[in-house]
């Protein structure tokens, strides 16, 4: 009878301990979510979408200015350059950016930084955005504030939060890779080069969280307060999808719209941003997207039209999802 009592007590203790740890973990994540800075988003997006960047066309002066700005940001935060890079730059040769109907492009650069995991350093979560845009035409600058200065400022702020956590002794258990891709606008060239010449082993890459255009509201959601499209979350890993849903309920409570995840959707968004090159290698992905608008690929996609309050809310979900994937006991599983 004593053994039964002891077992019951021990079971209750373990159950309470597990509950306490879960509560503490939620509080910890919430602490970093609360320190997400809208002003940092404004500052970084403002630089990337400025006229000085000349529309960030792949291989040209403005794109290289943007690459330097992103690199210097990671240096200032003391986040390490990814191994195999040249001072954060993974050179993408012009010969690897050719296909029918694409313009002739010059050599360009992916920008890659990382925070090493404390328990599973050889498992990797890649958080990505493309920082190129389409440059200038007829004397007008295509600033690409939403496409995709919004995604890059999000990745940069997420990196700051993870580095803040690390410096406080709460670093991620798995390694987080921050990847800013070039050449997306002309054929997903930067991400394609990365997966063909990976800086971290693809077989140990747990997932890719890709952010492309999260700064505006599309026509469908004009009356929605907080929403976000998610694409691809269940295609390779139902566990990733379920984790994403649970994370949203716990931390961000956005309206999650899966319209573009439909197999036969006419816009075929799943195939149109950098996550697709990871998905082709059987790496689970989530693509975060707020939809198109009248300024898409126009010189009117400018800084003052970005809805920073909505961006702020959307980034909470992306950061919390990355945190949960990085810190759960087991690597997320692929669908059978």
Buried (B, 14 or more C-beta within 10 A) or exposed (E): EEEEEEEEEEEEEEEEEEEEEEEEBEEBBBBBBEEBEBEBBBBBBBBBBBEEBBBBBBBBEBBBBBBBBBBEBBBEBEBBBBEEBEEBBBBBEBEBBBEEEBEEBBBBBBBBBBBBBBEBBEBBBBBBBBBBBBBBEEEEBBBBBBBBBBBBBBBBBBBBBBBBBBEEEBBBBBBBBBBBBBBBBBBBBBBBBBBEEBBBEBEBBBBBBBBBBBBBBBEEBEEBEBBBBBBBBBBBBBBBBEBBBEBBEBBBEBEBBBEBBEEEEEEEBBEBBBBBBBBBEEBBBBBBBBBBBEBBEBBBBBBEBBBBEBBBBBBBBBBBBBBBBBBBEEBBEEEE
